[in-house]
Amino acid sequence: MPDKTVGGGTAAFLMSALTCFICISATSDAALAANGVIPIPRPKPAVAGAGNQTVSQIPNDRGEQGSPTQTKPAGAASTSCYRALRAVVPSARREASFRNATGCGMPDPVVVDVVAARGSAVALSAKPMLSCKFARKFATWISDVVAPLARQHMGAPLVGIHVGPGYDCRTRNRAKGAKLSEHSFGTAIDLMSFTLANKTKVSIGKTTSANARRFLKAVRATACGYFTTVLGPGSNAAHDTHYHVDIGKHGRSGHYRICE
């Protein structure tokens, strides 16, 4: 039969060795502390995948120099927005997030070229770069409201809109010392004219026909339900020939709207 004392002796020996090691370690730390030296804990092992993020120059195709920014994967909210936008703008293109030294930029830029309206495709002249959130709201308004209004008042499908670039790093009305415009964050756009399938062009601030005036009035009125700022002819001299729409926050609550 095997000797039962062998296992017990081995266990006792291991326990004794462990106790001795702990005692030596504690004594060493105590001695270091007594001499004014604080023991430094061992560094934690590196976590796999950590430190792989790189600081890079964010590209900006509007000719500006972006500031160094930490690159990060697209967030769930941004991805969800882009997916929803593609339902209205199938060819929408995502761009890299950027922020320049002035403070202009956006975390979720997209380039919008053609809005899929009901029964027609509406081309945007400047292929504006916009924040995804704003682009989705703007494209939905064009598809669900502006295009049907064109058919109702003008009797022809809407096929094109002459718009500005959307993103534009500048102050409000380009006034020196003024606050940054919503254009600086891709949350605003200017509309100058509408083109119909029958080649008719409806220019804002220059239209004379009764049908065209009714169409533009309806476009402007419905914009106030989608955007927090709507400016046009009559608002001020800077907006005599175009509509400006944005989703800037007004007031502490953010519920105040400017519709002029």
ZAMARGU-4260 file (C-alpha; in steps of 0.2 Angstrom, whole numbers, plus 5000, padded with zeros to 4 digits):
<rodrens>
0) 5000/5000/5000 | 5006/5018/4997 | 5013/5028/5011 | 5000/5041/5016 | 5013/5051/5025
5) 5021/5055/5008 | 5007/5066/5002 | 5005/5075/5019 | 5023/5078/5020 | 5024/5086/5003
10) 5009/5097/5007 | 5017/5103/5023 | 5034/5106/5014 | 5025/5117/5000 | 5015/5126/5013
15) 5031/5130/5023 | 5040/5136/5007 | 5026/5148/5003 | 5025/5155/5020 | 5044/5158/5020
20) 5042/5167/5003 | 5029/5178/5009 | 5039/5182/5024 | 5054/5186/5014 | 5044/5197/5002
25) 5035/5207/5016 | 5052/5209/5025 | 5060/5216/5009 | 5046/5228/5006 | 5046/5234/5025
30) 5065/5236/5024 | 5064/5247/5008 | 5050/5257/5016 | 5061/5260/5031 | 5075/5267/5020
35) 5063/5279/5012 | 5061/5269/4996 | 5043/5265/4991 | 5042/5248/4981 | 5036/5251/4963
40) 5022/5239/4958 | 5026/5229/4942 | 5018/5236/4927 | 5002/5228/4920 | 5004/5217/4905
45) 4999/5226/4889 | 4981/5223/4883 | 4980/5216/4866 | 4974/5229/4853 | 4978/5244/4864
50) 4988/5258/4858 | 4984/5254/4840 | 4974/5271/4837 | 4985/5283/4827 | 4984/5302/4826
55) 4982/5307/4808 | 4978/5322/4797 | 4960/5321/4793 | 4957/5325/4774 | 4946/5339/4770
60) 4941/5341/4751 | 4936/5359/4753 | 4954/5365/4753 | 4956/5367/4771 | 4970/5361/4783
65) 4962/5350/4796 | 4969/5348/4813 | 4977/5332/4820 | 4962/5322/4827 | 4961/5304/4835
70) 4954/5292/4822 | 4940/5282/4828 | 4928/5269/4820 | 4911/5275/4815 | 4899/5276/4830
75) 4883/5266/4829 | 4872/5282/4828 | 4882/5288/4813 | 4881/5271/4804 | 4862/5271/4807
80) 4860/5288/4800 | 4870/5284/4785 | 4860/5268/4782 | 4844/5278/4783 | 4851/5292/4772
85) 4855/5279/4758 | 4836/5275/4757 | 4834/5293/4750 | 4851/5296/4743 | 4857/5279/4736
90) 4874/5286/4730 | 4878/5296/4746 | 4896/5295/4750 | 4904/5295/4768 | 4919/5306/4771
95) 4932/5305/4785 | 4927/5316/4800 | 4937/5332/4803 | 4939/5347/4813 | 4951/5362/4809
100) 4959/5375/4820 | 4945/5387/4818 | 4932/5375/4825 | 4924/5371/4808 | 4921/5352/4804
105) 4909/5338/4808 | 4910/5320/4814 | 4899/5312/4801 | 4901/5321/4784 | 4893/5314/4769
110) 4892/5320/4751 | 4875/5321/4743 | 4872/5322/4724 | 4855/5315/4719 | 4839/5314/4729
115) 4828/5299/4725 | 4811/5309/4725 | 4795/5299/4721 | 4795/5297/4702 | 4810/5307/4698
120) 4828/5309/4703 | 4833/5327/4709 | 4851/5332/4706 | 4860/5344/4718 | 4871/5355/4708
125) 4886/5357/4720 | 4886/5339/4727 | 4886/5347/4744 | 4895/5340/4759 | 4884/5339/4774
130) 4882/5332/4792 | 4873/5316/4790 | 4859/5321/4802 | 4856/5337/4792 | 4858/5328/4775
135) 4845/5315/4780 | 4832/5329/4785 | 4836/5339/4770 | 4834/5325/4757 | 4818/5319/4765
140) 4811/5336/4764 | 4815/5337/4745 | 4809/5319/4742 | 4793/5320/4752 | 4788/5338/4751
145) 4797/5349/4738 | 4796/5337/4723 | 4777/5334/4726 | 4774/5353/4727 | 4783/5355/4710
150) 4771/5343/4702 | 4756/5351/4711 | 4760/5369/4707 | 4771/5368/4691 | 4764/5353/4683
155) 4781/5344/4680 | 4793/5333/4690 | 4807/5342/4699 | 4824/5336/4692 | 4837/5348/4699
160) 4841/5361/4712 | 4854/5374/4712 | 4862/5373/4729 | 4878/5379/4738 | 4892/5368/4744
165) 4883/5365/4761 | 4899/5365/4772 | 4908/5381/4771 | 4920/5387/4785 | 4915/5405/4788
170) 4906/5417/4800 | 4887/5421/4799 | 4884/5432/4783 | 4903/5432/4782 | 4904/5446/4794
175) 4920/5449/4802 | 4920/5444/4821 | 4903/5436/4820 | 4900/5418/4826 | 4903/5403/4815
180) 4889/5400/4803 | 4880/5383/4803 | 4888/5380/4786 | 4904/5378/4796 | 4897/5362/4804
185) 4888/5355/4788 | 4871/5359/4796 | 4865/5372/4783 | 4862/5374/4764 | 4857/5387/4752
190) 4845/5385/4738 | 4845/5396/4723 | 4833/5389/4710 | 4823/5374/4705 | 4824/5365/4688
195) 4809/5355/4681 | 4808/5341/4668 | 4801/5353/4655 | 4816/5364/4657 | 4807/5377/4667
200) 4818/5386/4680 | 4811/5394/4695 | 4823/5406/4703 | 4821/5412/4721 | 4819/5431/4721
205) 4817/5432/4702 | 4801/5423/4699 | 4786/5432/4692 | 4773/5419/4687 | 4759/5416/4698
210) 4761/5397/4699 | 4780/5399/4703 | 4776/5411/4717 | 4764/5399/4724 | 4777/5385/4723
215) 4790/5395/4731 | 4779/5401/4745 | 4774/5383/4749 | 4792/5377/4749 | 4797/5391/4761
220) 4782/5387/4772 | 4785/5369/4773 | 4804/5371/4777 | 4799/5379/4793 | 4792/5363/4799
225) 4809/5354/4795 | 4822/5366/4800 | 4825/5378/4814 | 4831/5392/4803 | 4823/5397/4786
230) 4828/5414/4778 | 4825/5421/4761 | 4820/5436/4751 | 4813/5449/4764 | 4823/5442/4778
235) 4839/5453/4775 | 4849/5459/4760 | 4860/5444/4761 | 4846/5432/4757 | 4837/5441/4743
240) 4841/5428/4730 | 4841/5411/4740 | 4833/5401/4754 | 4845/5397/4768 | 4839/5382/4779
245) 4848/5375/4794 | 4846/5365/4810 | 4855/5377/4822 | 4849/5378/4840 | 4841/5394/4846
250) 4838/5398/4864 | 4841/5387/4879 | 4828/5375/4875 | 4832/5373/4857 | 4813/5374/4852
255) 4814/5392/4846 | 4813/5394/4827 | 4818/5408/4815 | 4806/5407/4800 | 4807/5423/4790
</rodrens>
